[in-house]
Amino acid sequence: SLSDLAPLHNPPAVATIRLCRELLPDLPQVAVFDTAFHATLPARAREYALPRDVVDRFGIRRYGFHGTSHAHVATAVAAYMKVPAPQLRIVSCHLGNGASVAAIEYGRSIETSMGMTPMEGLVMGTRCGDVDPGILLHLLHSGKFDATALDQLLNTRAGLSGVTGTNDMRQIEKRAAQGDESCRLALTLYAHRIRKYIGAYAAVMGGVDAIAFTGGVGENSALVRHRCLQRLEFLRALLDEEANRTAKLDAAVTVAGISAPHSQVRLLVVRADEETAIAKEAASCLAGTSRRHAATIGEAAIDLSILARCARLSQATIERLFGQGHRLQQAGEPHTGHQVARDTIALIGPGGRIEDVPVLEALGAHDQIEISRADEFVLGVDAPVRISGDVRNSPGITLEGPQGRMSLSEGLVSARRHLRMSPPDAARLDVRDGGRVQVTISHNGRHAIFDDVTVLVAPLARPTLHLEPDEASAAGIGRGELEALMHQGSVSAAIRRAA
């Protein structure tokens, strides 16, 4: 039923499954989906601008592909740079006969070039990639093409093969050097499309820490990497031409650096290893500890912290808004797990303002304003989803207090759902700081499941799940039940490992 989405891949995969069932009926089989890593795509990257009834009827959305490879790249880059993946912004370029680019922000795929099918995006071996849909309508209206002919044209006769007659990049590079104009055009089309996506994804993430190349072409063509990385000086991404020409990968060298010493963006070549990644996923699933089907790893009583918006301000900012020497006034009781002061401020954005935003008592080293997704539309802003404290490349906002007004250049975020706990609790539950879990809250015979929850480990922290009201409501917790959960002190929760 899914073969229409990936006509070059799914039919032979299904045939293999059926043959294995016939020949080895007792052998467990595991399907590892190339789309799984892209399940974190936000709605803005996932949806097409089509009528809702059409979308729902035909299951139309952007799924993305090469997810196993992009996930491996994120892990390999983080290990090479000795920086946790949740702290990196990576543009991963999987270049082979099929090709795609992914924007991996803090360990999650937030954009990718392939869409509902593997046809969208880059110029590939036999696929055209991005094309004006009007061209397809024009060909249909001409009477020379029907749906089957268009399918063959776009999937098997286009791309590098359509321009040059071959999808072998080695032959294309050789013929281009000998003066073949069709191969020269193919190379420029190929690299231009990749470079355009790299720039776009850097803009989507508000910057980039690493650009990585993998796949048959990405690993082996110094010429393609050179062409793709030209004119990226504005990103402070500078190529070391000698390192690029001599980069070689093998079983011992799985990542090679090709950036200049003074480049602020790491440029890397990563050996593709989808086979090992798939084998690990299969082994994990068969062992009963897969990311999506993990057994419960712990039961705990946790607090719920539900706050739509709040401000964590430095003392200097507090004094500008409330007056010289002002100290926050402690509230009578903690509000939904937060120590909130009586003092409030107003937020002012290009689209409107929000009054009575509480200020948290704990002063931050940096100013940070947390708002809900609904607040974005009131203020007319686009706040990235971040873990508290990470305000890099976030937008600014204007603050107004009783004694003054000021504009922040950055610091506006929408808080990612997270579960705070102490080191002993983390050890007992066998989770780590920055890890992700699924939390199931049980209350009055009902269960609310929150997936993709980030664990934050801090000394003396009580186990507390931080949500915004919209998230709680989306999980089916009604307002009355929400108030009961918030005020009963703690709730029973089952914690599982998540993706």
Disulfide bonds with the S-S distance in Angstrom:
none
